Amino acid sequence: MTASHIKDSERLHGLDGLRAAALLLGVVLHASLSFFPSQIWIVADDSRSIGAAWLFFAIHLFRMAAFFMIAGLFAHMMLARKGWAAFARDRLIRITGVLGAFWLPVMAGIVTALVWNAHANGLVTPGAPPPPPPTYDWTNVPLTHLWFLWVLTLFYAVTLLLRAPFARLDRTGGWGRMVDRATGALVGPWTPAVLAAPLVLALWLDPKWIAFFAVPTPDAGLIPHPSALVGFGLAFGFGFLLDRRRDLLGRIAAWSPLFLIVAVVAGVAAYRLAGGPVVTPMVEPTSQKAITAAVTALAVYASALAAMGLCLRFLSTRNPVQRYLSDASYWVYILHLPLVMLAQVWVQDWPAPWPIKLAGVSAGVLGLCLVSYELTVRHGFMGRWLNGRRIPWRRAPQVAPAAAE
């Protein structure tokens, strides 16, 4: 795709598809946790395999970095179209408001799954008093899988705070042109390495870094983990700048085969260096940790860019199924985790191979979420709240993607 094929007003169907994939793969990601060789999840299935750990690592490596790249790009698009006041109101309602509304029901569902699992595994003594409830404050409040909404809220707030000073710098347009030229210089086969450099330092200095989890998931506490802020903040900022230079999306699409090769090689090396599904932190900033951090950070951004480029190459035509899944993915992701945990408890002692159980849990939860979306969300207030006004899909002539310049 060239600049002439990616207009500022054009809907980016490939990135819609990637956003849907990033959210929907969360179902498979969380479903795989109960099949790890050693227990790291509340549910430990009778059928376990190292293959589940490989699957988790492959998905986790790129999923949220790619999501935050897209979020940054769409944030700039919305800010440019709506202005700062409408942008702030929209994000407050559809991001922060969703976190506030769904956090308690999600927690209730997770607690239900935990209690059921405790009873199913004989961890509860009849007649014994229940254990004391945990104590939470702003440092450890569980954000669950909805943590990304809180991090997005923080990124949007920073974006709005920086908007005014940058606007003053760019009164004549010279500063903006300089930024656009710098963004153009950033995008090439070297992009994953350039983006990885700050993250390498953050991971190397982090005494709590668990290499198997790549960029740490800031799912507890209102102050996100510094490494997560660096890793996902870089992705968000890069996406924000990309919307100013839509022509560069074609360059990313053209380099996507190379990004994919780098992602596979670096990803396999990162898994090996991490020792597989080991959850022991790498505390000391040793040379071994530096190498592991460098390979992991390179794999994170190479895989995210590969996913973006491949979706731009192959998913950039109008498709009603893709559009439907893109619209439904937000609801599916909000709803899925308690359902996945309940399904894992239900099937944990079934005499079936782990791939069959994983497929059953993932497909069953996804199907239930999609049915609930169609019947209770899509056509009413909830659908407008989560996705905004739904524009009917219409078939239109498409321009075939061309090679990047």
C-alpha positions as CSV (number, residue, x, y, z in Angstrom):
1,M,0.0,0.0,0.0
2,T,1.2,3.5,-0.8
3,A,0.1,6.8,0.5
4,S,-2.4,7.2,-2.3
5,H,-4.2,4.0,-1.1
6,I,-4.3,5.0,2.6
7,K,-6.3,8.2,2.9
8,D,-6.7,9.9,6.3
9,S,-10.5,9.5,6.0
10,E,-10.3,5.8,5.0
11,R,-11.3,3.1,7.5
12,L,-8.3,1.0,8.2
13,H,-9.9,-2.4,7.9
14,G,-6.6,-4.3,8.4
15,L,-6.0,-2.5,11.7
16,D,-9.6,-3.2,12.7
17,G,-8.9,-6.8,12.1
18,L,-5.7,-6.7,14.1
19,R,-7.4,-5.1,17.1
20,A,-10.1,-7.8,17.0
21,A,-7.5,-10.5,16.8
22,A,-5.5,-9.0,19.7
23,L,-8.6,-8.9,21.9
24,L,-10.1,-12.3,20.8
25,L,-6.8,-14.1,21.3
26,G,-7.0,-13.1,24.9
27,V,-9.6,-15.9,25.2
28,V,-7.1,-18.5,24.0
29,L,-4.3,-16.9,26.0
30,H,-6.1,-17.2,29.3
31,A,-7.5,-20.6,28.5
32,S,-4.0,-22.0,27.9
33,L,-2.9,-21.2,31.5
34,S,-4.4,-24.2,33.1
35,F,-2.5,-26.6,30.9
36,F,1.0,-25.4,31.8
37,P,3.4,-28.2,33.0
38,S,3.8,-26.6,36.4
39,Q,0.9,-24.7,38.1
40,I,1.1,-20.9,37.8
41,W,-2.7,-20.4,37.5
42,I,-5.5,-20.9,39.9
43,V,-6.8,-23.9,37.9
44,A,-4.4,-26.8,37.2
45,D,-5.8,-29.2,34.6
46,D,-5.1,-33.0,34.7
47,S,-3.8,-32.8,31.1
48,R,-0.7,-30.6,30.8
49,S,1.9,-29.9,28.2
50,I,4.8,-27.6,27.4
51,G,3.0,-26.9,24.2
52,A,0.5,-24.8,26.2
53,A,3.4,-22.7,27.5
54,W,4.7,-22.2,23.9
55,L,1.3,-21.1,22.7
56,F,0.9,-18.7,25.6
57,F,4.3,-17.2,25.0
58,A,3.8,-16.7,21.2
59,I,0.5,-14.9,21.7
60,H,1.6,-12.9,24.7
61,L,4.7,-11.7,23.0
62,F,3.0,-9.5,20.4
63,R,-0.6,-9.1,21.4
64,M,-0.7,-6.1,23.7
65,A,2.2,-4.3,22.0
66,A,0.2,-4.5,18.8
67,F,-2.9,-3.4,20.5
68,F,-1.3,-0.3,22.0
69,M,0.2,0.6,18.6
70,I,-3.3,0.6,17.1
71,A,-4.7,2.5,20.1
72,G,-2.2,5.2,19.7
73,L,-2.9,5.5,16.0
74,F,-6.7,5.7,16.5
75,A,-6.2,8.2,19.4
76,H,-4.4,10.6,17.1
77,M,-7.1,10.1,14.4
78,M,-9.9,10.8,16.9
79,L,-8.1,13.8,18.5
80,A,-7.6,15.3,15.0
81,R,-11.2,14.8,14.0
82,K,-13.1,15.6,17.2
83,G,-10.9,18.1,19.1
84,W,-9.6,17.7,22.6
85,A,-12.9,18.2,24.5
86,A,-14.9,15.7,22.5
87,F,-11.9,13.3,22.6
88,A,-11.7,13.5,26.4
89,R,-15.4,13.0,26.8
90,D,-15.5,10.0,24.4
91,R,-12.5,8.3,26.1
92,L,-13.9,9.0,29.6
93,I,-17.2,7.3,28.6
94,R,-16.1,4.4,26.5
95,I,-12.8,3.5,28.2
96,T,-12.7,4.7,31.8
97,G,-16.4,4.4,32.2
98,V,-16.4,0.8,31.0
99,L,-13.6,0.0,33.6
100,G,-15.7,1.5,36.4
101,A,-18.9,-0.3,35.3
102,F,-17.6,-3.8,34.7
103,W,-14.8,-4.1,37.2
104,L,-17.1,-5.3,40.1
105,P,-19.1,-7.8,38.0
106,V,-15.9,-9.2,36.6
107,M,-14.4,-9.6,40.1
108,A,-17.6,-11.3,41.3
109,G,-17.3,-13.8,38.5
110,I,-13.6,-14.5,39.2
111,V,-14.3,-15.0,42.9
112,T,-17.1,-17.4,42.0
113,A,-14.6,-19.4,39.9
114,L,-12.0,-19.4,42.7
115,V,-14.5,-20.6,45.3
116,W,-15.8,-23.4,43.0
117,N,-12.3,-24.5,42.2
118,A,-11.4,-24.6,45.9
119,H,-14.4,-26.8,46.6
120,A,-13.8,-29.0,43.6
121,N,-10.2,-29.7,44.7
122,G,-11.1,-30.3,48.4
123,L,-9.4,-27.1,49.6
124,V,-12.3,-26.1,51.7
125,T,-13.0,-27.9,55.0
126,P,-16.7,-28.2,55.8
127,G,-17.6,-26.1,58.8
128,A,-14.3,-24.3,58.9
129,P,-14.4,-20.5,59.0
130,P,-13.6,-18.8,55.7
131,P,-10.1,-17.3,55.3
132,P,-9.9,-13.5,56.0
133,P,-10.5,-11.4,52.9
134,P,-7.5,-9.8,51.3
135,T,-6.8,-6.1,51.9
136,Y,-6.5,-3.9,48.9
137,D,-5.4,-0.3,48.4
138,W,-4.2,1.8,45.5
139,T,-0.9,-0.1,45.3
140,N,-2.4,-3.6,44.8
141,V,-6.0,-3.2,43.7
142,P,-6.6,-6.1,41.2
143,L,-7.4,-4.6,37.8
144,T,-7.9,-8.1,36.4
145,H,-7.7,-8.4,32.6
146,L,-9.3,-4.9,32.4
147,W,-5.9,-3.3,33.3
148,F,-5.5,-2.1,29.7
149,L,-8.4,0.3,30.2
150,W,-6.7,1.9,33.1
151,V,-3.4,2.2,31.2
152,L,-5.2,3.6,28.2
153,T,-6.8,6.2,30.5
154,L,-3.4,7.2,31.7
155,F,-2.0,7.4,28.1
156,Y,-5.0,9.5,27.0
157,A,-4.5,11.9,30.0
158,V,-0.8,12.3,29.1
159,T,-1.7,12.9,25.5
160,L,-4.1,15.7,26.5
161,L,-1.6,17.3,28.9
162,L,1.1,17.4,26.2
163,R,-1.2,18.6,23.5
164,A,-1.1,22.3,24.4
165,P,2.7,22.8,24.7
166,F,3.4,20.9,21.5
167,A,0.7,22.9,19.7
168,R,2.6,26.1,20.8
169,L,5.8,24.7,19.5
170,D,4.2,24.0,16.1
171,R,2.5,27.3,15.4
172,T,4.3,27.6,12.1
173,G,4.2,23.9,11.3
174,G,7.9,23.5,11.3
175,W,8.1,21.4,14.4
176,G,5.4,19.0,13.0
177,R,7.3,18.6,9.8
178,M,10.4,17.8,11.7
179,V,8.5,15.1,13.8
180,D,7.1,13.6,10.6
181,R,10.6,13.4,9.0
182,A,11.9,11.7,12.1
183,T,9.0,9.3,12.1
184,G,9.8,8.5,8.4
185,A,13.4,7.8,9.3
186,L,12.3,5.5,12.1
187,V,10.3,3.2,9.9
188,G,12.4,0.6,8.1
189,P,13.9,-2.8,8.8
190,W,15.6,-1.3,11.8
191,T,12.3,-0.2,13.5
192,P,12.0,-3.1,16.0
193,A,15.6,-2.6,17.2
194,V,15.2,1.1,17.6
195,L,11.9,0.7,19.6
196,A,13.5,-2.1,21.6
197,A,16.4,-0.1,23.0
198,P,14.5,1.8,25.8
199,L,12.6,-1.3,26.7
200,V,15.9,-3.3,27.1
201,L,17.2,-0.8,29.6
202,A,13.9,-0.8,31.5
203,L,13.7,-4.6,31.7
204,W,17.4,-5.0,32.6
205,L,17.0,-2.5,35.6
206,D,13.8,-4.2,36.8
207,P,14.5,-6.5,39.7
208,K,11.0,-8.1,39.5
209,W,11.2,-8.9,35.8
210,I,10.0,-12.4,34.8
211,A,11.4,-13.0,31.4
212,F,8.7,-15.5,30.4
213,F,6.1,-12.8,30.6
214,A,8.0,-10.4,28.3
215,V,6.5,-6.9,29.0
216,P,5.1,-7.1,32.5
217,T,1.3,-7.0,32.7
218,P,0.3,-4.1,35.1
219,D,-2.8,-5.8,36.4
220,A,-2.5,-4.8,40.0
221,G,-2.2,-1.2,41.5
222,L,-3.0,2.2,40.1
223,I,0.6,3.0,39.3
224,P,1.6,0.7,36.4
225,H,4.9,-1.1,36.4
226,P,7.7,1.1,34.9
227,S,8.7,-1.6,32.4
228,A,5.0,-1.8,31.3
229,L,4.8,2.0,30.9
230,V,8.0,2.0,28.7
231,G,7.0,-1.1,26.7
232,F,3.4,-0.2,26.0
233,G,4.0,3.6,26.1
234,L,6.5,3.3,23.2
235,A,4.0,1.3,21.2
236,F,1.2,3.8,21.9
237,G,3.5,6.8,21.0
238,F,4.7,5.1,17.8
239,G,1.2,4.4,16.7
240,F,0.2,8.0,17.5
241,L,3.0,9.3,15.2
242,L,2.1,6.8,12.5
243,D,-1.3,8.4,12.0
244,R,0.4,11.6,11.0
245,R,2.2,9.6,8.3
246,R,-0.3,7.1,6.9
247,D,2.0,6.5,4.0
248,L,4.4,4.7,6.4
249,L,1.8,1.9,6.9
250,G,2.6,0.8,3.4
251,R,6.3,0.6,4.3
252,I,5.5,-1.5,7.4
253,A,3.4,-3.8,5.3
254,A,6.2,-4.2,2.8
255,W,8.7,-5.1,5.6
256,S,6.4,-7.5,7.4
257,P,8.0,-10.7,6.1
258,L,11.3,-9.6,7.5
259,F,9.7,-8.5,10.8
260,L,8.1,-12.0,11.0
261,I,11.4,-13.8,10.5
262,V,13.0,-11.6,13.2
263,A,10.0,-12.2,15.5
264,V,10.2,-16.0,15.1
265,V,14.0,-16.2,15.6
266,A,14.1,-13.7,18.5
267,G,10.9,-15.2,20.0
268,V,12.3,-18.7,20.1
269,A,15.6,-17.4,21.6
270,A,13.7,-15.3,24.2
271,Y,11.7,-18.4,25.3
272,R,14.9,-20.4,25.6
273,L,16.7,-17.7,27.5
274,A,13.7,-17.3,29.8
275,G,14.0,-21.0,30.7
276,G,10.4,-21.7,29.4
277,P,7.5,-21.1,31.8
278,V,9.7,-20.1,34.7
279,V,8.1,-17.4,37.0
280,T,11.3,-16.7,39.0
281,P,12.3,-13.0,38.6
282,M,15.7,-12.1,37.2
283,V,16.8,-9.9,40.0
284,E,20.3,-8.9,39.4
285,P,21.3,-6.8,36.3
286,T,23.7,-9.3,34.9
287,S,25.0,-9.7,31.4
288,Q,22.8,-12.8,31.0
289,K,19.8,-10.7,31.9
290,A,20.8,-7.9,29.5
291,I,21.0,-10.4,26.6
292,T,17.6,-11.9,27.6
293,A,16.1,-8.4,27.8
294,A,17.5,-7.4,24.4
295,V,16.3,-10.5,22.6
296,T,12.9,-10.3,24.3
297,A,12.4,-6.6,23.5
298,L,13.4,-7.2,19.9
299,A,10.9,-10.1,19.7
300,V,8.1,-8.0,21.2
301,Y,8.3,-5.1,18.6
302,A,9.2,-7.3,15.6
303,S,6.2,-9.5,16.3
304,A,3.9,-6.6,16.8
305,L,5.0,-4.9,13.6
306,A,4.8,-8.2,11.7
307,A,1.2,-8.6,12.9
308,M,0.4,-5.0,11.8
309,G,2.0,-5.3,8.4
310,L,0.5,-8.7,7.6
311,C,-3.0,-7.5,8.6
312,L,-2.5,-4.4,6.4
313,R,-1.5,-6.7,3.5
314,F,-4.2,-9.3,3.8
315,L,-7.1,-7.9,5.8
316,S,-7.5,-4.4,4.2
317,T,-10.6,-5.1,2.2
318,R,-14.2,-4.7,3.5
319,N,-15.5,-7.9,5.0
320,P,-18.7,-8.1,7.0
321,V,-17.5,-11.0,9.2
322,Q,-14.3,-9.2,10.1
323,R,-16.2,-6.0,10.8
324,Y,-18.6,-7.9,13.0
325,L,-15.8,-9.5,15.0
326,S,-14.1,-6.2,15.3
327,D,-17.2,-4.6,16.8
328,A,-17.8,-7.6,19.1
329,S,-14.2,-8.0,20.3
330,Y,-14.5,-5.3,23.0
331,W,-17.5,-7.0,24.6
332,V,-16.0,-10.4,24.3
333,Y,-12.8,-9.4,26.0
334,I,-14.6,-7.7,28.9
335,L,-16.8,-10.7,29.5
336,H,-14.5,-13.6,28.8
337,L,-12.1,-14.1,31.8
338,P,-14.6,-15.3,34.5
339,L,-16.2,-17.6,31.9
340,V,-12.8,-19.0,31.0
341,M,-12.0,-19.7,34.6
342,L,-15.4,-21.4,35.2
343,A,-14.9,-23.5,32.1
344,Q,-11.4,-24.5,33.2
345,V,-12.8,-25.6,36.6
346,W,-15.5,-27.6,34.9
347,V,-13.2,-29.6,32.5
348,Q,-10.1,-29.9,34.6
349,D,-10.5,-33.6,35.4
350,W,-12.1,-34.7,32.1
351,P,-10.1,-37.5,30.5
352,A,-9.3,-35.7,27.3
353,P,-6.0,-34.4,25.7
354,W,-5.2,-30.8,26.5
355,P,-5.6,-29.5,22.9
356,I,-9.2,-30.7,22.8
357,K,-10.0,-29.1,26.2
358,L,-8.3,-25.9,25.2
359,A,-10.2,-25.7,21.9
360,G,-13.5,-26.6,23.7
361,V,-13.0,-23.9,26.4
362,S,-11.9,-21.3,23.9
363,A,-14.7,-22.0,21.4
364,G,-17.4,-22.4,24.1
365,V,-16.5,-19.1,25.8
366,L,-16.2,-17.2,22.5
367,G,-19.5,-18.6,21.3
368,L,-21.3,-17.7,24.5
369,C,-19.8,-14.1,24.4
370,L,-20.8,-13.6,20.7
371,V,-24.3,-14.8,21.4
372,S,-24.7,-12.5,24.3
373,Y,-23.3,-9.7,22.1
374,E,-25.8,-10.3,19.4
375,L,-28.8,-10.6,21.7
376,T,-28.1,-8.0,24.4
377,V,-25.4,-5.6,23.2
378,R,-25.1,-5.0,19.5
379,H,-28.5,-3.4,18.7
380,G,-29.0,-1.4,21.9
381,F,-27.6,1.1,24.3
382,M,-24.6,-1.1,25.3
383,G,-23.5,-1.4,21.7
384,R,-23.5,2.4,21.2
385,W,-21.7,2.8,24.5
386,L,-18.9,0.3,23.7
387,N,-18.5,0.9,20.0
388,G,-20.1,4.3,19.3
389,R,-22.7,4.8,16.5
390,R,-22.7,1.7,14.3
391,I,-22.4,2.5,10.6
392,P,-24.0,-0.1,8.4
393,W,-21.6,-2.0,6.3
394,R,-21.9,-1.5,2.6
395,R,-19.9,-3.2,-0.2
396,A,-17.8,-0.7,-2.1
397,P,-15.2,-1.0,-4.9
398,Q,-11.8,-1.6,-3.4
399,V,-8.3,-0.6,-4.6
400,A,-6.0,-3.5,-4.5
401,P,-2.9,-3.0,-2.2
402,A,0.2,-2.0,-4.1
403,A,3.8,-2.5,-3.1
404,A,5.4,0.2,-0.9
405,E,7.6,2.7,-2.4
